[in-house]
Amino acid sequence: MRATTVAELIELMQPAEVELVGDDGPVGPDVVIDSRAATDGALFVAIAGEHVDGHDFARPAVERGAGAVLGTHLTDADVPHILAQDPVRALSWVARGVVRRERARGMVSVGITGSSGKTSTKDLLAQVLEAAGPTVAPLGSQNNEIGVPLTACRVDSETRFLVSEMGARGVGHIAWLTSLVGLDIGVCLNVGQAHVGEFGSLEVTAAAKSEIVADLPAEGWAVLNADDPRVTAMAALTSARVAWFGEGDLPDGDLRVTARGVTLNPLSQASFELVARFAGQAEHSVGVQLGVIGRHQVANALAAAAAALAAGLDLATVGAALSSATTRSQWRMELRPRPDGVLVLNDAYNANPDSMAVALNTAVELVAGSRAEHPTARAVAVLGDMLELGPTAADLHEELGRRAADAGISEVVAVGEFAARIVSGALEGGVPARESLRDDVAASLSLSPGDVVLIKASRGVGLEKVAANLVVRDGAAS
């Protein structure tokens, strides 16, 4: 945010009910919740968590330069305090005021949701928009009631674009997040089985995701995946202009974006002709060569392109930026070649049935490219629990094992509570499979040059440690 004073910040937060204790003073530009990240003048937001109370770290934050504390009560830090009943809600009011001010001068606010692909698409879109002007986007996967406002608080008087990634655990969550950042463009990628245990059904998931377009202004844009029927139905819920993206038949709309002639190189990086047409205008196209990994990135790139075109960028700029874009977020389709020729595909940040299918297909795509030089190369999948799937979790994990076999995986190693069900499904599909403890996986694998090892599970399983152990081995005898 712009550097300001505590009193001016409180005015910006209106109509929030907060109290200033202490003298007015300078604050900003940074807003932080981690005392270690405090900078000169920063606003330190003290949040009481399950295990740690941020109020206990107010003094260390001030020692690092923080200029004010936002919390529920006074601390021993000798700086102005903004007191509120709920610091998380108060942080949201800070973000709302900051974004409202910058949108008033023309900043464009874009929100992205979907059951899978949000972070990858956010990273692509941010890099495209950066080609046109200063852009603020989440670091990693800041997509909840804390991450979204923290990202929003990073905008300032120079910011041209704000990109927000929006997750949800139930109906109303995305509506709340969109109320903070006042979207001009809302993007929905897909509706899948992620968090179905929390939502209860795909229909409820779709209702929750549709909130990203429900309150868009008439002059705004709803960017929708024409290849997903549940997303297609969202067009009836918005008064905004509609930009369709996809590789199938696209409905009539204000903008249509597709890919033609998709091909993959040996590293599973897609090349295609990016084709766009605004209503009433001629069709235009540009060549794109993605640097990110996986056939599924074509859909992500189309979503990013449609949002960028809706934001006013020209097609040539969009195509060039997509071609130069890289993976920015940790543990998402990170491909690490070892000196011995083994490829480690670390996609361990999160998992659900849909993203698992994508990752399995990508590993097989990589092996297909690898076999030109290493004809006996295999795809090995180290798979762990998919969390938050509710009462169907056991069956979905068994289906995951079968899906690995159907995709062409050569060996499955399963970790976690549902490891036995994954193994059962893989064995049913005729693929060698076994259970393992996480810390034993790396040493237990017998790998050869050209082999691809996929590492994927929900974040709580911690399979990134397996990927790190495999990379550290650096081609030692395996």
matplotlib code that plots the C-alpha trace (Angstrom):
import matplotlib.pyplot as plt

x = [0.0, 1.0, 2.9, 0.5, -0.3, -2.1, -5.0, -5.3, -5.2, -8.1, -10.0, -9.3, -10.7, -14.1, -16.7, -14.7, -15.0, -11.5, -9.7, -6.4, -4.4, -1.3, -0.1, -0.6, 2.5, 3.7, 2.9, 3.5, 4.1, 4.3, 1.6, 2.9, 1.7, 5.2, 7.4, 10.4, 9.1, 8.7, 10.3, 10.6, 7.1, 5.3, 1.9, 2.2, -1.1, -1.1, -3.2, -3.9, -3.5, -4.0, -0.5, 1.0, -0.4, 1.0, 0.6, 3.6, 5.7, 4.8, 7.9, 10.3, 8.3, 8.8, 12.5, 12.7, 11.1, 7.3, 5.5, 2.2, 0.4, -3.1, -4.5, -7.1, -5.3, -2.2, 1.2, 4.5, 5.6, 6.0, 4.1, 0.6, -1.9, -5.1, -7.4, -10.2, -12.3, -11.1, -7.7, -8.3, -11.5, -9.7, -6.9, -9.7, -10.9, -7.4, -7.2, -10.7, -9.8, -6.4, -7.9, -10.9, -8.5, -6.3, -9.3, -10.7, -7.7, -7.9, -6.2, -7.6, -8.5, -8.6, -9.7, -9.1, -10.8, -11.2, -10.8, -7.4, -4.9, -5.4, -1.8, -0.3, -2.8, -2.2, 1.5, 1.0, -1.4, 0.8, 3.8, 1.6, 0.2, 3.7, 4.5, 2.0, 2.6, 3.3, 1.4, 0.8, 0.0, 0.1, 3.3, 2.8, -0.8, -2.2, -5.8, -7.7, -9.2, -5.6, -3.7, -6.0, -6.0, -2.2, -1.7, -4.1, -2.3, 0.8, -0.8, 0.3, -0.1, 1.9, 0.1, -1.7, -3.0, -3.9, -4.3, -6.0, -6.2, -9.3, -10.0, -13.0, -14.1, -17.8, -20.5, -20.0, -16.2, -15.4, -18.2, -16.4, -13.1, -14.5, -16.1, -12.6, -10.9, -13.9, -13.2, -13.2, -12.4, -13.4, -11.9, -13.3, -11.1, -13.1, -15.3, -13.8, -13.6, -11.1, -12.5, -15.7, -15.7, -16.2, -18.6, -20.7, -21.2, -20.0, -23.2, -22.4, -18.8, -20.1, -22.3, -19.4, -17.1, -19.7, -19.5, -16.4, -18.6, -21.9, -21.2, -19.1, -20.2, -21.8, -18.6, -16.6, -15.6, -16.4, -13.7, -15.2, -14.0, -16.2, -14.9, -16.4, -20.3, -20.5, -18.5, -20.3, -23.6, -22.1, -22.6, -26.3, -25.3, -23.4, -24.3, -20.7, -19.3, -18.3, -14.9, -14.8, -11.7, -11.2, -10.3, -13.7, -16.6, -16.9, -20.3, -21.0, -19.6, -17.9, -14.5, -13.4, -9.9, -8.7, -5.6, -5.0, -2.3, -1.1, 2.1, 4.4, 8.2, 10.1, 9.8, 6.0, 6.0, 3.2, 3.4, 0.2, -1.4, -3.2, -6.4, -8.6, -11.7, -13.6, -17.3, -17.7, -14.0, -11.7, -9.9, -6.3, -3.6, -0.1, 2.3, 3.0, 5.8, 5.2, 8.1, 5.9, 5.5, 2.4, -0.3, -2.8, -0.9, -2.6, -5.9, -4.2, -2.5, -5.8, -7.5, -4.6, -4.7, -8.4, -8.1, -5.2, -7.1, -10.1, -7.8, -6.8, -3.5, -2.9, -2.5, 1.1, 2.1, 0.1, 1.7, 5.2, 4.7, 3.2, 6.2, 8.6, 6.7, 8.2, 7.0, 7.1, 5.4, 7.3, 6.5, 4.2, 5.3, 9.0, 11.1, 14.6, 16.9, 19.5, 23.0, 22.3, 19.4, 16.5, 13.8, 12.1, 8.7, 7.8, 4.1, 3.8, 2.2, -1.4, -3.6, -7.1, -8.5, -8.5, -5.0, -3.7, -5.0, -3.2, 0.1, 0.0, -0.6, 2.2, 4.6, 3.7, 4.1, 7.6, 8.5, 7.3, 9.8, 12.5, 12.3, 13.7, 17.1, 16.3, 13.9, 13.4, 12.5, 9.7, 7.2, 7.3, 4.6, 5.1, 1.5, 0.2, -3.1, -5.6, -7.1, -10.6, -12.4, -15.0, -16.7, -15.7, -12.0, -11.1, -12.9, -11.3, -7.8, -8.5, -9.6, -6.4, -4.4, -6.5, -6.0, -2.3, -2.4, -4.6, -2.4, 0.6, 2.6, 5.1, 5.4, 3.4, 4.7, 2.0, 2.4, -0.1, -3.4, -4.9, -1.7, -3.2, -6.2, -3.9, -1.9, -5.0, -6.2, -2.9, -2.5, -6.0, -4.8, -1.8, 0.9, 3.5, 2.7, 3.7, 3.3, 6.2, 7.0, 7.7, 11.3, 12.1, 10.8, 13.9, 16.3, 13.9, 13.6, 15.6, 15.9, 17.6, 18.5, 15.4, 13.1, 10.5, 9.5, 6.3, 5.9, 2.4, 0.0, -1.8, 0.4, -0.1, 1.7, 5.0, 6.1, 8.3, 10.8, 10.9, 11.5, 14.3, 15.9, 15.8, 17.4, 20.1, 21.1, 22.3, 22.7, 24.2, 23.8, 20.1]
y = [0.0, 3.6, 4.8, 6.8, 7.6, 5.4, 7.9, 8.0, 4.2, 4.0, 6.4, 4.2, 1.2, 2.8, 1.7, -0.9, -0.5, 0.0, 2.1, 3.9, 3.7, 5.8, 8.8, 8.9, 8.1, 6.9, 3.4, 1.4, 0.5, -3.1, -5.1, -8.3, -11.1, -12.6, -10.5, -11.8, -10.1, -6.7, -3.7, 0.0, 1.4, -1.9, -2.6, -5.8, -7.7, -9.8, -12.9, -15.5, -18.9, -22.4, -22.8, -19.3, -15.8, -13.1, -10.6, -12.3, -11.2, -7.6, -6.3, -8.4, -6.9, -3.4, -4.1, -4.9, -1.6, -2.1, 1.2, 0.1, -3.0, -4.2, -6.6, -7.3, -5.8, -3.8, -5.4, -4.3, -2.8, 0.9, 1.9, 3.0, 0.2, -0.3, -2.4, -4.5, -7.5, -9.6, -8.8, -11.0, -9.1, -5.8, -6.8, -7.4, -3.9, -2.5, -4.4, -3.3, 0.4, 0.1, -1.6, 0.7, 3.7, 2.2, 1.0, 4.5, 5.7, 2.8, -0.3, -3.5, -6.2, -9.9, -12.9, -16.6, -19.7, -23.3, -26.7, -27.1, -25.0, -21.8, -21.2, -22.2, -19.9, -17.1, -17.3, -17.3, -14.4, -12.3, -12.7, -11.7, -8.6, -7.6, -7.1, -4.2, -2.7, -3.1, -6.2, -7.5, -11.2, -13.8, -15.2, -19.0, -19.9, -17.1, -17.7, -17.6, -14.9, -14.0, -14.5, -12.5, -9.3, -9.6, -9.7, -6.8, -4.7, -4.8, -2.6, 1.0, 4.1, 2.5, -0.8, -1.4, -4.9, -6.9, -10.7, -12.6, -16.3, -17.4, -20.7, -21.7, -24.2, -23.5, -21.3, -17.6, -17.7, -16.5, -13.9, -12.5, -12.4, -10.7, -8.1, -7.1, -6.6, -5.5, -7.6, -6.2, -9.7, -13.0, -16.3, -19.8, -22.6, -25.7, -27.5, -30.7, -33.0, -30.9, -30.4, -32.3, -33.6, -30.0, -28.9, -32.1, -32.3, -31.1, -29.0, -27.1, -26.7, -25.2, -22.8, -21.7, -21.2, -19.2, -16.5, -15.1, -13.9, -13.2, -9.7, -8.5, -5.1, -5.1, -3.6, -6.3, -9.7, -13.3, -15.5, -19.1, -22.5, -23.6, -27.2, -27.6, -27.8, -26.6, -23.5, -22.9, -22.7, -19.7, -17.4, -17.2, -15.9, -12.8, -9.5, -9.0, -9.6, -13.2, -14.4, -18.1, -20.2, -23.8, -26.3, -27.5, -25.7, -22.2, -20.6, -17.2, -14.5, -11.2, -12.9, -16.4, -17.8, -21.2, -23.2, -24.9, -27.4, -28.3, -30.3, -31.4, -31.5, -34.2, -32.2, -32.1, -28.4, -27.4, -25.4, -24.1, -21.3, -19.0, -17.8, -15.0, -13.2, -10.4, -10.2, -8.3, -8.4, -10.5, -13.5, -13.1, -15.6, -15.8, -18.7, -19.8, -22.1, -22.7, -23.2, -24.7, -28.5, -30.5, -30.7, -29.4, -26.0, -25.3, -24.7, -22.6, -20.5, -20.0, -18.8, -16.4, -15.2, -14.5, -12.6, -10.5, -9.7, -8.7, -6.4, -4.6, -6.3, -7.0, -10.6, -10.2, -9.1, -12.0, -14.6, -13.4, -13.3, -16.7, -18.1, -16.6, -17.5, -19.8, -21.8, -19.4, -21.4, -24.1, -27.8, -27.4, -29.3, -28.7, -30.8, -31.6, -33.6, -35.6, -36.1, -39.8, -38.9, -39.5, -36.8, -35.9, -34.3, -32.6, -31.7, -32.2, -29.0, -30.3, -33.0, -34.0, -36.6, -34.2, -32.8, -36.3, -37.4, -34.4, -35.2, -38.9, -38.0, -35.5, -38.1, -40.4, -37.6, -37.0, -40.7, -40.8, -38.0, -39.7, -43.0, -41.5, -41.6, -44.2, -46.8, -48.6, -45.5, -45.9, -43.7, -44.2, -42.6, -41.9, -41.0, -40.0, -39.1, -36.7, -34.8, -33.3, -35.9, -36.8, -40.3, -41.2, -40.9, -44.6, -45.3, -42.3, -43.5, -46.9, -45.3, -43.3, -46.5, -47.8, -44.4, -44.7, -48.0, -46.8, -43.8, -46.0, -45.7, -48.5, -48.6, -47.1, -46.4, -45.3, -43.3, -42.4, -43.5, -44.6, -46.2, -49.7, -48.6, -46.9, -50.1, -52.2, -50.1, -50.2, -54.0, -54.4, -52.5, -54.8, -52.4, -53.3, -51.3, -51.3, -49.2, -47.3, -45.0, -41.5, -41.3, -44.7, -44.0, -42.4, -45.1, -47.9, -46.9, -48.6, -46.0, -45.9, -43.1, -41.6, -42.7, -40.1, -40.1, -38.2, -37.0, -36.0, -35.8, -33.3, -30.8, -32.4, -35.6, -33.8, -35.6, -32.7, -34.3, -37.4, -35.2, -33.4, -36.7, -37.9, -34.8, -34.7, -38.2, -36.6, -39.7, -41.9, -45.7, -46.4]
z = [0.0, -0.2, 2.9, 5.0, 8.7, 11.1, 11.3, 7.5, 7.4, 9.9, 7.7, 4.7, 6.6, 7.2, 8.2, 10.2, 14.0, 15.3, 17.9, 17.8, 21.0, 21.0, 18.9, 15.2, 13.2, 9.8, 8.7, 5.5, 2.8, 3.9, 5.7, 7.4, 9.7, 10.3, 12.6, 10.6, 7.5, 9.1, 7.4, 8.2, 8.8, 8.3, 9.7, 11.8, 12.0, 15.2, 14.5, 17.2, 15.7, 17.0, 18.3, 18.1, 19.1, 16.9, 19.7, 21.4, 18.4, 18.2, 19.9, 17.6, 14.6, 15.9, 16.5, 12.8, 12.0, 12.1, 12.6, 14.0, 15.3, 14.4, 17.0, 19.6, 22.6, 23.5, 23.5, 24.9, 21.6, 21.9, 18.7, 17.8, 18.1, 16.0, 18.1, 16.6, 17.7, 14.8, 13.3, 10.3, 9.5, 10.1, 7.7, 5.1, 5.7, 5.1, 1.9, 0.8, 1.4, -0.4, -3.4, -3.6, -3.8, -6.5, -8.6, -8.5, -10.5, -13.0, -11.6, -13.0, -10.5, -11.7, -9.7, -10.5, -9.1, -10.0, -8.4, -10.0, -11.9, -10.0, -9.0, -12.4, -14.2, -11.8, -12.4, -16.2, -16.1, -13.8, -16.2, -19.1, -17.4, -16.3, -19.9, -19.9, -16.5, -12.8, -11.5, -8.0, -7.7, -4.8, -3.7, -3.9, -3.1, -1.0, -1.8, 1.5, 3.9, 5.0, 1.7, -0.5, 1.6, 2.2, -1.6, -2.1, 0.5, -1.8, -4.4, -4.6, -6.8, -9.6, -9.7, -13.0, -12.3, -9.2, -9.6, -6.8, -6.5, -4.7, -3.0, -1.0, 1.7, 1.3, -0.2, 0.5, 0.8, -2.7, -2.5, 0.6, -1.1, -4.2, -2.0, -0.8, -4.2, -6.3, -9.4, -13.0, -14.4, -12.9, -14.1, -13.4, -14.7, -13.8, -11.2, -9.9, -6.9, -4.8, -1.3, -2.2, 1.3, 2.5, -0.2, -0.1, -3.9, -7.2, -7.5, -4.3, -5.5, -8.7, -6.8, -4.6, -7.6, -9.5, -6.9, -8.8, -11.6, -9.9, -8.8, -11.7, -13.2, -16.6, -18.1, -16.5, -17.9, -16.9, -18.3, -18.5, -19.6, -22.4, -22.0, -18.5, -18.5, -14.9, -15.8, -19.0, -17.0, -15.0, -18.0, -17.0, -13.6, -14.6, -16.2, -17.3, -20.8, -21.4, -22.7, -23.5, -23.6, -24.5, -27.2, -28.1, -29.7, -28.1, -27.6, -29.0, -26.7, -26.5, -26.8, -27.8, -27.3, -28.4, -29.3, -32.7, -33.7, -30.2, -30.1, -27.3, -27.3, -25.3, -22.1, -22.5, -23.3, -25.6, -28.8, -30.5, -32.4, -30.0, -31.7, -30.5, -31.8, -30.3, -31.3, -34.5, -35.3, -37.4, -36.0, -35.1, -34.1, -32.8, -32.2, -28.6, -27.2, -23.5, -21.2, -18.4, -18.2, -19.2, -21.8, -19.2, -19.3, -22.6, -20.9, -18.2, -20.9, -22.7, -19.5, -18.9, -22.5, -22.4, -19.1, -20.5, -23.7, -21.6, -19.6, -22.8, -23.8, -27.5, -28.8, -29.8, -26.3, -24.8, -27.0, -26.4, -22.7, -22.5, -24.4, -22.0, -18.8, -16.3, -13.2, -10.3, -7.4, -5.5, -5.9, -8.9, -11.9, -11.0, -13.3, -12.0, -14.2, -12.3, -13.7, -14.2, -16.6, -14.2, -14.3, -11.0, -11.4, -8.1, -8.0, -4.3, -3.2, -3.3, -4.9, -5.7, -8.2, -11.1, -10.6, -9.9, -13.4, -15.0, -13.2, -14.1, -17.8, -17.7, -16.3, -19.1, -21.6, -20.3, -20.5, -24.1, -24.9, -22.9, -24.8, -27.9, -26.1, -23.5, -25.0, -21.7, -19.6, -17.1, -15.3, -11.6, -9.5, -5.8, -4.6, -1.3, 0.3, -1.2, 1.7, 2.2, 0.1, 2.7, 2.9, -0.7, 0.1, 0.2, -3.1, -4.8, -3.7, -5.1, -8.3, -8.3, -8.4, -11.3, -13.0, -12.7, -14.4, -17.2, -17.8, -18.4, -15.1, -14.8, -11.0, -8.1, -4.6, -2.1, 1.1, 3.8, 5.3, 2.0, 0.6, 0.7, -1.4, -4.0, -4.2, -4.5, -7.4, -9.2, -8.8, -10.1, -13.2, -13.6, -12.4, -9.8, -6.6, -3.0, 0.2, 1.8, 4.6, 3.3, 4.5, 2.9, -0.6, -2.2, -1.1, -2.2, -5.8, -8.5, -11.3, -14.7, -17.1, -18.7, -15.9, -14.7, -11.1, -10.3, -6.7, -5.8, -2.7, -0.7, 1.1, 4.5, 3.4, 2.9, -0.2, -1.2, 1.1, -1.1, -4.1, -2.3, -1.3, -4.9, -6.2, -3.5, -4.6, -7.8, -9.8, -7.1, -7.7, -7.6]

ax = plt.figure().add_subplot(projection="3d")
ax.plot(x, y, z, "-o")
ax.set_aspect("equal")
plt.show()
